[in-house]
Amino acid sequence: MSAENTTARIYLYGIIQCEESRLLEIAGVNDAPVRSLAHGSVAAAVSDFSGDGFGDDIAAVARHENVLERLMERCAVLPARFGRVLTAGEVNELLAANHDAFLHDLHRVRGRLEFDLKVMWPASEVRALIQHHDPFVAAAFELEKTNGPGVRYALYKQRECAIERVLRCRAQGYAEGIQRSLLPLCSECRCEVIPAEGVMLEGAYLVERQRAEDFRAVIDTLQSRSGKFCFMLNGPWPPYAFVSLKTAPSVQMAAV
């Protein structure tokens, strides 16, 4: 990178394994040519950037994703989020400070894709079933009817907490059943149970490229067996959930 103007603003797409700085024959944001800026055995995939930001430029988002997809056809990629603009000097510092960690992460994601899964469930219906059929909850509900307002309110709060505990326990059981089917097909996952109302499970899965269709097929099978759940699968994507470039020094975020 010695010939690079270290104060020039450049747009960062991601990190790849590459030992030379060269053109990558891909058109990037604003049609600028994408090139690699190398440091040791890793390089940043970048293009020149002279604007002030992106506003609501959907075309720029699409071009960012297209660059990552094109790169992933050739090699492993550690993707940067859309809108990351740095100076060439900051990119050099980023590569130097994280060289070995980037090599390790490139090995982790090589030949793998990210799938994002959200499993919706009828939480209000499950709550109603718990209220009527769980012995403790049902007994607490009956007890509320025989007490004054103050005690009734305290019992109500206890009952609501008990319902939420049982609800989460059931969600955890369902999620473990889903994971038993999915985990053999992925190398890593990041999952959360009940991250939001109506969402039973939300997760990201790192799947080998050759097993992507098997992964989709298992999701289809799970959906066919789970009439009350809705399996929403998105991807494949670059492995955003498994690698981030938060360690970048003095990162300047373009206006989005």
C-alpha angles and dihedrals in degrees: 000000000000093000093050119105099242093208095051114115114238135179117238121217100169149291124288136176105259133134100204139055109239146133113281097203094238127121112231138187112332087010091285114154114257116231139172123247105200133206115175108314097340133067140189117237104223145152133203115272126196104160131099097235144308107261106187095337102152090176090063091052090050092048091050091053092044091055091052092048091050091049092048089057088063107032148343114296134198099206125220119213118257115276102030111148124176140158120262088248091056091050090052090050091048092053095044094048095047104029098123094039090052091051090051093049092046088056090050095053100034110128092003135114133200123240121188119210131191119183114199121199138180095259095171090053092049090049091053091051091050092050093053102037109029105095097218095045093046091049091049090051092053091047091055090063093062100051138074125262097272096049091039091057092049091050090047091055091048090050092050091051090049091050091051091050092051091044092054091045090054092046090051090052093049091046092051090053091052092046092053087062097043107037096070087060098051136058096213139004139189111204141167130193117225097353090165141005110290093013114107098178134007123182150151120225129198106215131181110249093239091054096050095101091047089053092051090047092054090051089052090050092049090050093051090053096045109061095173095048125075115211111205110190122185129183161338094237137161108278097270095149093053102044130035132176096219090132092072110126119235093351113191112211115212114230111268 
